[in-house]
């Protein structure tokens, strides 16, 4: 299992999203996701968050909150613990991202974008201002086969 961060930078009713279209062999190819990435050695969740945000966007976060931990399990693959953040304060200007195209997206249009099915679950929790949560998402390929929120199964196929 490896550790990663994911952050949704929010400005008013807009969310900074990354359209993953530039990396080769990208598991997220063509999907829209938040900002983040894998921990480097001996890096804490907030250190990873700040580094990844700056590397991918050019923004320095000044206000953020850890909202939950998402465990991704992929049949036949390596699992991941993802620390999920929202940020509502930042400094700097956007720069080009080597992994995709950055775009501010209105929350009302967000769900029309291609994204992982499980992302819709934790985005709903974020928008509902849910208390800190633990979410486990099991995938078979691109298909979400189970979701467990705080120990309660909420999705299964």
N, C-alpha and C positions, 0 to 999 in steps of 0.2 A: 504494500500500500504506500502511495506517496501522498504528500500534502500539497495543497494549492490554495489560492485565494481567488475569489471572484467578487467584483465590486460593481454596483450600479451607481454611477455618479448622477445626481439629480439636480436639475436647475428648473425651478418652477414646476410645470407639468411635463417637462422634457427629461429624457434619460439618455445618457451617452451610451451608444451601442457600437459594437465592433462587428462589421460584416466580414466574416473570415473568407477571404478570396485570394490571398497572396501566398500562403505557405504551401509547399509541396507535401503530399502525404499527410494531410491535416484531417484528423478525426472530426473537426468542426467545419469542414469545408462547406461553404455557401450558407452556413447558419449565422444567425445574429446572436451574439452573446455579450455579456458584460466584459469588464476589463479585469485581467488577472493572469495568474500563471503559477508554475511550480515553485516551491520553496528552494532556495539555495541552501547549501550546507550551513548548519547552525544559525538559521534565520528564523525569527519568530513570525507569527501570522501578520502582525502589524508592520514589521519591517518588509516582509514580502509584498504586502498590499501597497505600501508607499513606493517601493522600488518598481514593481510591475506597472503601477499607474503612471509613474513618471516615464518609464521606458516606452510604454505603449502610446501615451497621449501627450507627454510634455507638461502635464499638470502636476502640481504639488498639492496634495490633499491637506486641508487645514481643519476639517471636521468630518469625522466618520464614526460609524458604529458597527460592531459585529452583531449580526442579527440571527445567526444560526450556523450549524455545522451540517453539511450535506455529505452523506456517504454514498459514493457511486460504486456499484458493483456491476461488472460486465462479465457475462458468461465467457469463460475461457480467456479472460484478460486480467490485467492488474487493476486492483481497486484504488480508490482515491478518497481522501478526506478533504473536503473543500470548505474553507472558512468563508462564509457569505457576509458581505458588507454592503452598506449603503453609505454614500458620502454626499453631504450637502454644502461643503465648503471647499474651495480650491483657489489656487493662484496659478498664473501662467497662461500660455496660449497653446492651443492644440497644434501638434505637429503630425506629419505623416507617420503612420504605423506600419512596420514591416510585415505585420500579420494580416492586415485587412484594411478596410475603409471605415473610419470613424464617422459617426453621424448622430446628431441630436434628433431623437425621435419622440414625438408626443406619445404619452402613455396610452391614449385612445387608439393609436395605430400600431402599438407594439405587438399585439397578438396576431396581427395579420402578417407578420414577418416569419420566415422559416426559422424555427428554433427547436431545440430538444423538447419533447413532451414534458419531461420532468421540470424543465425551466419554468414552464407555465405554472406549475404547482408552487414553486417557491417564490415566483414573482407575485402570485396572488397573496401569499402570506405576507410578503413585504408591503404590498399596497394596502392590505387590511391592518397594517401595523401590529401584526401578531407578536406576542412575546417571544423571546429567544426560543428557538426550536431545534430539534434533531430530526432530520429527514433522511431516510434511506431510499435510494432509487436503484432498482435492479433492471438492467437492460439485457436484451438478447439482440445483438447488432444495434440497429437504430430504434428498436421497439422497446418501450417501457413495459416491463412485465409485472412489476410490483412497486408500490410506493408505501412506505410506513412512516407516519408522522407521530413523533413522540410515543412510539411503541404501539400505535394503532394502525392497522392496515387501512389504507384509504383507496387503494387501486390494486387490481390484480387481473391479469388475463391468462 
